[in-house]
Every structure is written in C-alpha cells, then in structure tokens.
Amino acid sequence: MVRKMGLLFLLIAFAYALPSISANFLDSDEYWVKRSVQAWNNTLESYEPHPAKIVSHLNLHSTRALEEIKDLELVSNGSRRHLAHGYDGPCMATNPIDRCWRCQANWADNRFRLADCGLGFGYKAKGGKGGRIYVVNDSSDSDMVNPIPGTLRHAVIQTEPLWIIFSRSMVIRLSQELIMQSDKTIDGRGVRVHITGGAGITVQFVKNIIIHGLLIHDIVPGDGGMIRDSVDHYGFRTRSDGDGISIYGAQDIWIDHVSMTNCSDGLIDAIMGSTGITISNGHFTDHNEALLFGASDSHTQDVKMQITVAFNHFGKRLVQRMPRCRFGYIHVVNNDYTHWNMYAIGGSKNPIIISQGNRFIAPPDNPFAKEVTKREYSPESVWSQWIWRSEGDIFLRGAFFVQSGDPTYTSKHPEKYDLIQAASATQVEIMTKFAGALGCKIGQVC
C-alpha cells in the first residue's frame, strides 16, 4: 500500500510539472494521471526530428496528383468559388489523399484502404485498420456509464482496434463528451452522420485515431458527471468546453473530410503536447474561433506539436483562428481561404508556420481585415524573429501576409526541403472542390 501511494505521489508530481489547463478530470484520479504520463512518452516517440521531410513528401504527392489530372480545367484566379454540391459527373479526385481511394468503386469492400492514404504529420494514423468492423445501428446516447451495444459511445470505448461504420444515416446527440480509446476509425462514408445538438468528441491521451466523413455542428458543453471512457474504467468528468473535436495530449491523429460549423468553443482544438496531426479536406463555416493549436503560452510541451492543415476550405462567416498557434511546427498548404472577418492565421510563442500554395481572399467590406496574419502578446522586436513564411500563396482583394524570420529558411536547406514546392495556389479551388463530408454511395466511386 505504501509503495502504491508513493507511486501515485510521483505520478501526480510529474503531472503537475507539466503545465496544464482543465483536463476535465480530477487531479487525484490515478488512472488519468498515469495516462497523461504515458501520453507524453507517446508524444516524444511520435515527434518528427526532421519535419521538413514530411512537408516535402506531401508537396511531392500533391504535384504528382495534379500532373495526373492535368487535362482538367484547373486554373482559377478569381475570387468566386464554384462548389461541388450536387456534382454528378465522373469521379474527380483532385488531391493526393482523395486520389488514393475515392475513384475505386469497391471502396466500401476495402475500407481499410483509407488508412494508407494519409499524408502530412498525421501519416502514422492507421486507426482501426486490421481490427473488427463495428457497425453503429443505434443513434441514442442515454447511458454514460454502461453504453448500449450498437451505439457510437459503446464502440469508441472498446480497447481493441475497431473500424467503426454506420448502418444508416443518423443524427447523434451526445449527452456528454464522447471519450475515445486508441486505435479507432470513425468512418462516415456511405451515409450522412450528424453529431449535433450535444457535446463533442474528446481525443484525450490516446493515439492512432482517424475521424472521417462526419458532419459536426451546433455543439454545446457537456455538464460533466460519471462517464465511461473504457470498457474497464469510468470516472467523474467536469464540464466539457463545447469543442467539436478536442485533441488533448494525443498523437497520430487524422481528421479528414469533416464538415464543421457553429460549436460553442472551437471547431478543432489540439493542445497539451498533442502531435502527429493532419487536418485535411475539411469544410469549415459559421464560426468565430475555428482551430486552436496550443491553449496556453505557459505550456511549453507544445514545442513538440506538429500539425498539417491541407486541402481545406475555410468558408462563409468564419472570423479568426484558421489556425491560431502557440509553439510547434505548422504546415498550412493548399487551403482555400475565402472568408474571414478578423484574420486567418495567428499565433504567439514563436510557432514555426510554413504557408505554401494557399489562396487568401480578403473580406471585401472590411479594410482593416486585409492582413492574413496576426501576432499576439509580443512586440515586433520579438515576433520579427519568428519563422512565418509564405511561399507560392495567392492574395486577392488586397490580402497580404506579413512574413517574419529568416527569409531563406527553406531555400537555404535543400538537404531538408529537397527544393520541392507546394502545388500551385492557382489550383487550390479544384484541389478543395470536394472538401467536407462526401456523399459517397456504396457500390459507386465516391
């Protein structure tokens, strides 16, 4: 008993040594304290010591994908976006992630193929590949401690690898935050799955997660209480924040083809030493503070944070944080920024931000919101040293990106970057044409 109490004391001491914000559990919960320590070890293991190699690898595949579809009409320098809603032509997969799987009519018989298509820092995420297919056939969420088999909550708490699919289109109102275990894929292809009207998804102290094809909107905070997070553990959770997806001390995460709007807090937060993350092919609208990477200037663990933001459409009625970064290394590539009301990309605490091949369209009616970038809590004498580089971006309606740091950061290190440029920003509209949850039909190309 004495040894056990001593171990608990050491674990709690280690946890307190890591700067933190609300983790939604009690500091005295030995189970969560142990998981937080293991999560930090996972962060150190997932961290890429040469992030430029990941940048170049994605850029190479993007260029190749566009070469394969060069006969299509790709160039668009205008400020008007042509949406893909209702598109019923031949399969048009226009970026390297989509070209890996979307034009295969048998995708529903080979769902695991998706796990081999990830790029960017989240490339290690394989989710439930190789595990059982778990079919969600019940949209209810009524029991937080003993979830009903067949519900999404029952699926995500299993400790084994699972590839989670849905028997039909459904609307799921989560009564409390949905706490996931490692080695899971939530795959919404072939149906329309809305997570709405309740709490959001929590990816905390876990690794190897894929979330694909969900529509997440109108999320509100959960009140907290006794919630099961594993088949062999439940405990008291405090009030959740109201994020659509909260990534907290997690590693190897890939979020692809989600449609997200109007959450009480952020659409996606990645904080507390999370790393190895790709956010791709998303469609984001109607929100103030969209993406937050790093929640506190005091949380220096986030220097290990590495995130790719690729092929997303940041759309109507967005305000700011696309993303807002602290510490870390953020690759923002081939995204379409058609709307913001304050700024698009911001940060503090010296994050490295490499912006490549994006299209930035400034708001037409606000002359004070033309600048893409925003630095906070530091004078120019400090932030001028931060590495924020813009390469091959297109700026419309007076948009401009204030660069800082070494202007030869990438070009003077060919051994790191292989001199591989991002795909042209003139082709971003077509590369992001199918952003958001897809309307896939089983037995047909998607």
C-alpha positions as CSV (number, residue, x, y, z in Angstrom):
1,M,0.0,0.0,0.0
2,V,2.8,2.4,0.9
3,R,4.6,1.7,-2.4
4,K,1.3,2.2,-4.3
5,M,0.8,5.6,-2.6
6,G,4.4,6.5,-3.3
7,L,3.9,5.7,-7.0
8,L,0.7,7.8,-7.1
9,F,2.5,10.7,-5.5
10,L,5.3,10.6,-8.1
11,L,2.9,10.4,-11.0
12,I,0.9,13.3,-9.6
13,A,4.1,15.3,-9.1
14,F,5.1,14.6,-12.7
15,A,1.7,15.6,-14.0
16,Y,1.8,18.8,-12.1
17,A,5.3,19.5,-13.5
18,L,3.6,19.6,-17.0
19,P,1.8,23.0,-17.3
20,S,-1.9,22.3,-17.9
21,I,-5.3,23.7,-18.4
22,S,-8.6,21.9,-17.5
23,A,-8.3,18.3,-18.4
24,N,-12.0,17.5,-17.4
25,F,-10.9,15.1,-14.7
26,L,-9.9,15.4,-11.1
27,D,-6.2,15.8,-10.4
28,S,-6.3,13.0,-7.9
29,D,-7.6,10.4,-10.4
30,E,-4.7,8.0,-10.6
31,Y,-6.0,6.4,-13.8
32,W,-5.9,9.7,-15.8
33,V,-2.6,10.8,-14.2
34,K,-0.9,7.6,-15.4
35,R,-2.4,8.1,-18.9
36,S,-1.1,11.6,-19.0
37,V,2.4,10.4,-18.3
38,Q,2.2,7.7,-21.0
39,A,0.8,10.2,-23.4
40,W,3.9,12.4,-23.1
41,N,6.1,9.5,-23.8
42,N,3.9,8.8,-26.9
43,T,4.4,12.5,-27.9
44,L,8.2,12.1,-27.7
45,E,8.0,8.9,-29.8
46,S,5.7,10.4,-32.5
47,Y,7.7,13.6,-32.8
48,E,9.5,14.0,-36.2
49,P,13.0,15.4,-35.7
50,H,13.1,16.4,-39.4
51,P,9.7,17.9,-40.1
52,A,10.8,19.4,-43.4
53,K,10.9,15.9,-44.8
54,I,7.2,15.5,-44.1
55,V,6.5,18.8,-45.8
56,S,8.4,17.8,-48.9
57,H,6.7,14.4,-49.0
58,L,3.2,15.9,-49.1
59,N,4.2,18.5,-51.7
60,L,5.7,15.9,-53.9
61,H,2.5,13.8,-53.9
62,S,0.3,16.9,-54.5
63,T,2.4,17.9,-57.6
64,R,2.1,14.3,-58.9
65,A,-1.6,14.2,-58.4
66,L,-2.1,17.4,-60.4
67,E,0.1,16.1,-63.2
68,E,-2.2,13.0,-63.4
69,I,-5.3,15.2,-63.9
70,K,-3.6,17.9,-66.0
71,D,-6.2,17.7,-68.7
72,L,-8.9,19.1,-66.4
73,E,-9.5,22.8,-66.3
74,L,-7.6,23.6,-63.1
75,V,-6.6,27.2,-63.1
76,S,-8.8,29.7,-61.2
77,N,-7.5,33.1,-60.3
78,G,-10.9,34.6,-59.5
79,S,-12.5,35.2,-56.1
80,R,-15.7,33.3,-56.7
81,R,-15.7,29.7,-55.6
82,H,-17.6,27.1,-57.6
83,L,-18.9,24.5,-55.2
84,A,-19.2,20.7,-55.8
85,H,-22.6,20.3,-54.2
86,G,-24.8,18.3,-56.5
87,Y,-21.9,17.2,-58.7
88,D,-22.8,14.0,-60.6
89,G,-20.1,13.8,-63.2
90,P,-17.3,11.2,-63.3
91,C,-15.0,10.7,-60.3
92,M,-12.9,13.8,-59.8
93,A,-10.3,13.2,-57.1
94,T,-8.1,16.3,-57.3
95,N,-5.6,15.9,-54.4
96,P,-3.3,13.1,-53.4
97,I,-5.3,11.9,-50.4
98,D,-8.5,11.6,-52.4
99,R,-6.8,10.0,-55.4
100,C,-5.6,7.2,-53.2
101,W,-9.1,5.8,-52.7
102,R,-12.1,7.8,-54.0
103,C,-12.3,6.6,-57.6
104,Q,-12.4,2.9,-56.6
105,A,-16.0,1.6,-56.9
106,N,-15.3,-1.1,-54.3
107,W,-14.2,1.4,-51.6
108,A,-16.9,0.0,-49.2
109,D,-15.5,-3.5,-49.5
110,N,-12.0,-2.2,-48.8
111,R,-12.5,0.5,-46.2
112,F,-9.1,-0.2,-44.7
113,R,-7.5,1.3,-47.9
114,L,-8.3,4.8,-46.5
115,A,-5.7,4.2,-43.7
116,D,-2.9,4.1,-46.3
117,C,-3.9,7.4,-47.8
118,G,-2.9,9.8,-45.0
119,L,-0.2,12.5,-45.6
120,G,1.4,15.2,-43.5
121,F,2.3,14.8,-39.9
122,G,-0.7,12.5,-39.2
123,Y,0.5,10.0,-41.7
124,K,1.1,7.4,-39.0
125,A,-2.6,7.3,-38.1
126,K,-4.0,3.9,-39.2
127,G,-7.0,4.0,-36.9
128,G,-8.7,0.6,-36.6
129,K,-7.0,-0.9,-39.7
130,G,-6.8,-4.7,-39.3
131,G,-9.4,-4.8,-36.5
132,R,-13.1,-5.7,-36.5
133,I,-15.7,-3.7,-38.3
134,Y,-18.1,-2.3,-35.7
135,V,-21.5,-1.3,-37.1
136,V,-23.3,1.5,-35.2
137,N,-27.0,0.9,-35.6
138,D,-28.4,2.9,-32.7
139,S,-28.2,6.7,-32.6
140,S,-29.1,7.0,-28.9
141,D,-26.7,8.1,-26.2
142,S,-28.6,7.6,-23.0
143,D,-26.3,5.7,-20.6
144,M,-22.9,7.3,-19.9
145,V,-21.6,4.5,-17.6
146,N,-23.0,1.4,-19.4
147,P,-23.3,2.4,-23.1
148,I,-25.8,0.4,-25.1
149,P,-24.1,-2.0,-27.6
150,G,-24.6,-0.7,-31.1
151,T,-24.2,3.0,-30.1
152,L,-21.2,5.1,-31.1
153,R,-20.3,5.5,-27.4
154,H,-20.1,1.8,-26.9
155,A,-17.9,1.5,-30.0
156,V,-15.3,4.1,-29.1
157,I,-14.7,2.8,-25.5
158,Q,-13.5,-0.6,-26.7
159,T,-9.8,-1.3,-26.1
160,E,-9.3,-3.3,-29.3
161,P,-8.7,-1.7,-32.7
162,L,-12.0,-1.1,-34.4
163,W,-13.2,0.4,-37.7
164,I,-16.5,2.0,-36.9
165,I,-19.1,2.4,-39.6
166,F,-22.8,3.2,-39.6
167,S,-25.8,1.1,-40.7
168,R,-27.7,4.1,-41.9
169,S,-27.8,7.9,-41.9
170,M,-28.4,9.2,-38.4
171,V,-28.4,12.2,-36.1
172,I,-26.5,11.6,-32.9
173,R,-26.9,14.0,-29.9
174,L,-24.1,13.2,-27.5
175,S,-25.4,13.7,-23.9
176,Q,-21.8,14.1,-22.7
177,E,-18.4,14.3,-24.4
178,L,-17.6,11.2,-26.4
179,I,-14.2,9.9,-25.0
180,M,-12.3,7.7,-27.4
181,Q,-9.9,4.9,-26.9
182,S,-6.8,4.4,-29.1
183,D,-6.8,2.6,-32.4
184,K,-10.1,3.7,-33.8
185,T,-11.5,4.8,-37.1
186,I,-14.9,6.6,-37.2
187,D,-15.9,6.2,-40.9
188,G,-19.0,8.1,-42.0
189,R,-18.7,7.2,-45.7
190,G,-21.8,5.9,-47.4
191,V,-24.2,7.6,-45.1
192,R,-24.8,11.0,-43.5
193,V,-23.9,11.1,-39.8
194,H,-24.5,14.3,-37.9
195,I,-23.0,14.9,-34.5
196,T,-25.1,17.8,-33.3
197,G,-27.1,19.4,-30.5
198,G,-25.0,17.9,-27.7
199,A,-21.4,17.5,-26.6
200,G,-18.4,16.9,-28.9
201,I,-15.7,14.3,-29.4
202,T,-12.8,14.1,-27.0
203,V,-9.5,12.5,-28.2
204,Q,-7.5,12.6,-24.9
205,F,-4.3,10.8,-24.0
206,V,-4.8,8.3,-26.9
207,K,-3.1,7.6,-30.2
208,N,-3.8,6.3,-33.7
209,I,-7.2,7.9,-34.5
210,I,-8.9,8.5,-37.8
211,I,-12.1,10.6,-38.0
212,H,-13.6,10.7,-41.5
213,G,-16.8,11.9,-43.1
214,L,-18.8,13.3,-40.2
215,L,-20.9,16.4,-40.0
216,I,-20.3,18.1,-36.7
217,H,-22.2,21.2,-35.8
218,D,-24.1,23.1,-33.1
219,I,-22.0,21.5,-30.3
220,V,-22.6,22.6,-26.7
221,P,-20.7,21.9,-23.5
222,G,-21.5,18.8,-21.6
223,D,-22.4,19.2,-17.9
224,G,-20.0,16.5,-16.7
225,G,-20.6,13.6,-14.4
226,M,-19.8,9.9,-14.4
227,I,-18.7,8.9,-17.9
228,R,-17.2,5.7,-19.1
229,D,-14.0,6.1,-21.3
230,S,-13.0,2.5,-21.5
231,V,-14.6,-0.9,-21.0
232,D,-12.7,-1.2,-17.7
233,H,-12.9,2.4,-16.4
234,Y,-15.3,5.2,-15.8
235,G,-15.0,8.2,-13.6
236,F,-16.1,11.7,-12.8
237,R,-15.6,14.3,-15.6
238,T,-16.0,18.0,-15.2
239,R,-17.9,20.2,-17.7
240,S,-16.6,19.9,-21.3
241,D,-15.7,23.0,-23.3
242,G,-18.0,22.6,-26.3
243,D,-15.3,21.9,-28.9
244,G,-16.4,20.0,-32.0
245,I,-13.3,17.8,-31.7
246,S,-10.9,18.2,-28.7
247,I,-7.4,16.7,-29.2
248,Y,-5.7,16.7,-25.8
249,G,-2.3,15.1,-25.2
250,A,-2.9,12.8,-28.2
251,Q,-0.7,11.5,-31.1
252,D,-1.1,10.3,-34.6
253,I,-4.5,11.8,-35.4
254,W,-6.0,12.3,-38.9
255,I,-9.2,14.2,-39.4
256,D,-10.4,14.1,-43.0
257,H,-13.5,15.2,-44.9
258,V,-15.4,16.6,-42.0
259,S,-18.0,19.4,-42.2
260,M,-17.9,21.6,-39.1
261,T,-19.8,24.6,-38.1
262,N,-21.1,26.6,-35.0
263,C,-19.6,24.9,-31.9
264,S,-19.7,26.7,-28.6
265,D,-15.9,26.8,-28.2
266,G,-13.6,25.7,-31.1
267,L,-14.2,23.6,-34.1
268,I,-11.0,21.7,-33.5
269,D,-8.6,22.2,-30.6
270,A,-5.2,20.4,-30.5
271,I,-3.5,21.1,-27.1
272,M,-1.3,19.8,-24.3
273,G,1.5,18.2,-26.2
274,S,-0.6,16.7,-29.0
275,T,1.4,15.9,-32.1
276,G,1.4,14.0,-35.4
277,I,-1.8,15.5,-36.7
278,T,-3.3,16.1,-40.1
279,I,-6.5,18.0,-40.7
280,S,-7.4,17.6,-44.4
281,N,-10.3,18.0,-46.8
282,G,-12.4,19.8,-44.2
283,H,-15.1,22.4,-44.8
284,F,-15.4,24.9,-42.0
285,T,-18.1,27.7,-41.8
286,D,-20.1,29.8,-39.4
287,H,-17.7,30.1,-36.5
288,N,-15.6,32.5,-34.6
289,E,-12.5,30.8,-33.2
290,A,-12.1,27.9,-35.6
291,L,-8.8,26.0,-35.0
292,L,-6.7,26.4,-31.8
293,F,-3.3,24.7,-31.7
294,G,-1.8,25.2,-28.2
295,A,-4.0,26.6,-25.5
296,S,-1.6,28.4,-23.2
297,D,1.6,30.5,-23.5
298,S,2.9,28.7,-20.4
299,H,2.5,25.2,-21.9
300,T,6.0,24.6,-23.4
301,Q,5.2,20.9,-24.2
302,D,3.6,22.2,-27.3
303,V,7.0,22.8,-28.8
304,K,6.7,19.2,-29.9
305,M,3.4,19.9,-31.7
306,Q,3.5,19.2,-35.4
307,I,0.3,19.7,-37.5
308,T,-0.5,19.7,-41.2
309,V,-3.5,21.7,-42.4
310,A,-4.1,20.7,-46.1
311,F,-6.8,20.9,-48.8
312,N,-9.4,22.5,-46.5
313,H,-11.9,25.2,-47.4
314,F,-12.3,27.9,-44.8
315,G,-15.7,29.3,-45.8
316,K,-18.6,31.6,-45.1
317,R,-18.9,33.5,-41.9
318,L,-15.7,32.5,-40.3
319,V,-14.0,35.1,-38.1
320,Q,-10.5,34.0,-37.0
321,R,-8.1,31.2,-36.0
322,M,-7.6,29.2,-39.1
323,P,-5.4,28.3,-37.2
324,R,-4.2,30.2,-34.1
325,C,-0.9,28.6,-33.0
326,R,1.4,28.5,-30.0
327,F,4.8,26.9,-30.2
328,G,5.1,23.9,-32.6
329,Y,5.6,23.4,-36.3
330,I,2.5,24.1,-38.5
331,H,2.4,23.3,-42.3
332,V,-0.5,25.2,-43.9
333,V,-0.7,24.0,-47.5
334,N,-3.1,24.2,-50.5
335,N,-6.1,25.5,-48.5
336,D,-8.8,27.9,-49.8
337,Y,-9.4,30.8,-47.5
338,T,-12.5,32.5,-49.0
339,H,-13.8,34.2,-45.8
340,W,-12.5,35.7,-42.6
341,N,-13.6,38.8,-40.6
342,M,-10.5,39.4,-38.4
343,Y,-7.5,37.4,-39.6
344,A,-6.8,33.9,-41.0
345,I,-3.5,32.7,-39.4
346,G,-2.3,33.9,-36.0
347,G,-0.2,32.9,-33.0
348,S,2.1,33.6,-30.1
349,K,5.2,32.0,-28.5
350,N,7.2,31.5,-31.6
351,P,5.5,28.9,-33.7
352,I,7.0,27.9,-37.0
353,I,4.4,28.4,-39.7
354,I,5.1,27.4,-43.2
355,S,2.3,28.6,-45.5
356,Q,2.5,27.2,-49.1
357,G,0.2,27.3,-52.1
358,N,-2.8,28.7,-50.3
359,R,-5.4,31.1,-51.7
360,F,-6.3,34.0,-49.4
361,I,-9.3,36.1,-50.4
362,A,-9.7,39.1,-48.0
363,P,-13.1,40.3,-46.9
364,P,-14.5,42.9,-49.3
365,D,-16.1,45.3,-46.9
366,N,-13.6,45.5,-44.0
367,P,-10.4,47.5,-44.9
368,F,-9.0,46.6,-41.5
369,A,-9.0,42.9,-42.1
370,K,-6.9,42.5,-45.2
371,E,-3.9,41.1,-43.3
372,V,-3.8,37.3,-43.2
373,T,-1.6,37.1,-40.2
374,K,-1.8,38.2,-36.6
375,R,0.8,38.1,-33.8
376,E,-0.2,38.4,-30.2
377,Y,1.4,39.3,-26.9
378,S,4.8,40.2,-28.4
379,P,6.4,43.4,-29.7
380,E,7.7,43.4,-33.3
381,S,11.3,43.2,-32.0
382,V,10.3,39.7,-30.7
383,W,7.9,38.4,-33.3
384,S,10.1,39.5,-36.2
385,Q,12.3,36.5,-35.3
386,W,9.5,34.0,-35.5
387,I,9.6,31.9,-38.7
388,W,6.4,32.6,-40.5
389,R,7.0,32.1,-44.3
390,S,4.6,32.4,-47.2
391,E,5.7,30.6,-50.4
392,G,3.6,30.5,-53.5
393,D,0.4,31.8,-51.9
394,I,-2.1,33.9,-53.8
395,F,-3.6,37.0,-52.3
396,L,-6.8,38.5,-53.6
397,R,-8.9,41.6,-52.7
398,G,-5.9,43.2,-51.0
399,A,-5.0,40.3,-48.7
400,F,-1.4,40.3,-47.5
401,F,0.8,38.0,-45.4
402,V,3.3,39.7,-43.1
403,Q,6.3,37.3,-43.1
404,S,9.0,37.1,-40.4
405,G,12.1,35.2,-39.5
406,D,14.8,34.1,-41.9
407,P,13.7,34.7,-45.5
408,T,15.9,31.9,-46.7
409,Y,14.6,29.4,-44.1
410,T,13.6,26.8,-46.6
411,S,15.7,27.6,-49.7
412,K,19.0,27.5,-47.9
413,H,18.4,24.0,-46.6
414,P,17.9,21.9,-49.7
415,E,19.0,18.8,-47.8
416,K,15.9,19.3,-45.6
417,Y,13.3,20.5,-48.1
418,D,14.5,18.8,-51.3
419,L,13.5,22.1,-53.1
420,I,10.0,20.6,-53.6
421,Q,7.5,23.4,-53.9
422,A,3.8,23.0,-53.0
423,A,1.2,22.6,-55.7
424,S,0.3,25.9,-57.3
425,A,-2.2,28.1,-55.4
426,T,-3.9,28.7,-58.8
427,Q,-5.2,25.1,-58.5
428,V,-6.4,25.3,-54.9
429,E,-10.1,25.7,-55.8
430,I,-10.1,22.4,-57.7
431,M,-8.0,20.7,-55.0
432,T,-10.5,21.6,-52.4
433,K,-13.6,21.3,-54.5
434,F,-14.9,18.3,-52.6
435,A,-13.9,19.5,-49.1
436,G,-16.3,18.4,-46.3
437,A,-18.3,15.2,-45.8
438,L,-18.7,13.4,-49.1
439,G,-21.9,12.0,-50.5
440,C,-20.5,8.5,-51.1
441,K,-22.8,5.7,-52.3
442,I,-21.9,2.1,-51.7
443,G,-21.0,0.3,-55.0
444,Q,-20.1,3.6,-56.8
445,V,-17.0,5.7,-57.0
446,C,-17.1,8.4,-54.3
